[in-house]
Amino acid sequence: MKEFSKEYIERLNTMIEQHDTEAISTELKDMHPADIAELVNDLHDDEALYVMRMLDDETAADVIVELDEDRRHDLLELIPNETIARQVEQMDADDAVDVIQELDKEDREDVISHIDDVEQAGDIVDLLQYDEDTAGGYMSTEMIVVNENMSMPDCIKAMRRQAEDLDEIYSIYVVDDDGRLCGIFPLKTTITNPSASKIKHVMEPDPLSVRTDTPIDEVALDFEKYDLVAMPVIDSIGRLVGRITIDDIIDMVREQSERDYQLASGLSTDIETSDSVFTQVKARLPWLLIGLAGGLANALILDGGEGEQDLLTILPGMALFIPLIGGTGGNVGTQSSAIVVQGLANGSLDLARAGKHLFKELGIALLNAFIIAALVFIYNWFVAPDSDPHRALITTQAVTLSLFCVIIFASLFGSLVPLILEKLKIDPAIATGPFVTVTNDIVGMIIYMSVSSWLLQVLLP
């Protein structure tokens, strides 16, 4: 994507202020819609609207599709519904639905009522009924469809007629007289079998397809598994209703990755760098408050009574290892949860195999815990945390045993939480964020203080 310098933006702003339409048109003439969208993202609302008015409906439609979602939402509020309707007519049905969904209910109905192409308006209304996270919500109704009983000449005529309205042709879909999907017709067949009597004799039968209610995550896994560039979508009785293309899947994967990354970073909602201060604070503050609550809980554990206070007085060296206990537990838990979340996302792990994974995770946790605890023990053996040798030994044993227990707990807890969230139909990416870290901090501190108290009672005369 083209990068626009500050000087270029300032020069374009000057053209806009001077209403130099000829110069602006020259600048925009040879630019790709994605580059124009990038330019519009950098302009103020009034300047962006001026640029959009300079474009024909087809180019404007392509630019709107390429805009960032937040920026598109803001601009659509400023563009008359009649203009939006003209531009929507130039879009594929799935892109038109994405744009119309940015509007409120009243504006949606108004825009659809201004679409002159009744067939396209009907397709848009039909697509709006599907859940946006399913195959139906992502599919497009623009495709080439032929009947299985067509002869080769009739098939070629139908393909030519339908291809006029398509930008990309991936597959030719074959249906029976009831509209049910029954095969795919490879384009090279028109060359290798030009004299075929009927399409059904040369088509590839039983193509891979998905139903309209299939979760889009599962569709993405099929695209990856079978190296697909397009996939037909059928309804509950097998009728062909649309297709999903690889560009739709790429967009979905990118959006999902961004959302998961933000969840894992402790952001409660999807935000952009261009969002207002209030919006960003609203997205960041909830998990920061949870982290604050966790920190205060740790403070209460350390100052929870005379026993804990006496413990730190008798073994002052324990205080040096509080960050180590909390940090190690948080890191281990985040690693374990990230592996489970990744496995759930790419299909290599499911709930049916959860028990096997937890057992394997326990083995990994025991090995990691032994190695880390041994290293800490060796460190403490040579760098005594207390001047009194007996108390130093107690502190060393307390830190080593506590760290061993914390690593095992954090590994199992970090693996179990995303599995539970998946079972509850909640995005498991939450488990890789502050939730696991804060919980491991609190539990780790409880384990540390409990183990230390027990060893103090047993070993200190």
C-alpha positions, 0 to 999 in steps of 0.5 A: 500500500502506498505511503503518503508523506506529510508534505503530500497531504499538505499539498492535497489540502491546499488543492482542496482549499483552492477547489482545484478540481483538475489537479485533484482529479489528476492526482486520483486518476491513476491511484488504486482504490486501496491507496485512495482509501489510505489517503482518505484515512489521513484526511479530515472529514470535510477534506475526505468528503471532498475527495470522495465527491471527486470520484465516480460511483464505481471507484467510490464504492471500491474506496469505501470497501477498502476504508478502515471500519471506524473511518468508514462508519464516520464517513457514512454518517456524513454521506447522503443515503441516496449517494450511498445507495448508488455506490452500494449498487457498484459493490458485490453483495457481500461487500454491500452488506458489510457497508450497510451493516455500518448504518443504523436500522433506519438508514439501512432501510432507506439506503436499500429502498434507493437501490434501483437494482431490485435483484441486488437489493433482494440479495442484500436483504437476504444476506442481512438475515445471516449471522455475521460470523457464519458462512452466510454472513460472509458469502457473496451471491455473485457467481457463475451457475450452470445447469447439469443438463446444459450442452457445452455450447449452451454452458459457454453462452451462460458462462459468458453472460454471467461473467460480465458482472464478475471481477474474478472467476474461480469456479463454475458451479453446477446445479440440478433442476431444483437448484441443488449443488451437484458439481463443479465445472473446471474451466479447462474442461471447455478445452479438453472436452469441447464436444461433451453432450451434457455438463453432468458428464464432465463435471466434478461431482460432490464438491466440498461445500459449507452450509450457511450456518457454518461458523466462519472459523470452521470455514477458514480451517477448511480453506487452509486444509484443502488450499481453496480459493473459493467454496460454495455455500448451500442452504439446509436442503443443499441448494446453492445460495452463494460462495465464499472467496479467499479474500473474504477469509483473509479479511476475517483472519486478519480481523480475528488476529487483531481482536485476539491480540487486543484481548490478550493485551488486556483491551476489552474492545477493538480500538485503533490508534486514531480513536479518541482518548475517552474511547481508548481509556474505556477499552483499557481501564477495565483490565487495569482495574482488575490488575489493580484488584489483584495487586491489592489482593496480594497486599492483603495476603501479605498484610493479612494478619500477625502470622504473615507479618511475623513470617516476613519478620522472621524470614526477611529474605522471603520478600526478595522472591515475591516478584519471582513467584508472581512473575514466573506464575504469570509467564507460565500461565500465559504460555500454557493458555496461548498454546491452547488458544492457538490449538483451538484456533487452528483445529489441532486441539478440541474439547474431545482431546482436552484430557490428553492435552492436560495430561501432557501439560502436566508432564511438561509442567513437572519437568519445567518446575523441576529445572527452574526450582533446582536452579533457584535452589542452587542460586540460594545455596550460594547467595543466602537470602538471610544471614542466619544459615538456618533461616536461609535454609528455610527460605531456600526450601520455601522458595524452591517448593513454592516455585515448584507448586506455582509452576504446576498450578499455573500450567494446568490453570492456564490450559484449563481456562481457555478450554472452559471458555471455549465450552461456554462459547466465550472467546478463549483469547481472553485467557491469554490476557491479564485474567490468567496473570492476575489469578496466578499472582494471587494463587502464587502468593497464597502458595508462597505464604502457606508453604513458608508458614508450614516450613517455619513451623516444622523446621524452626525450633 
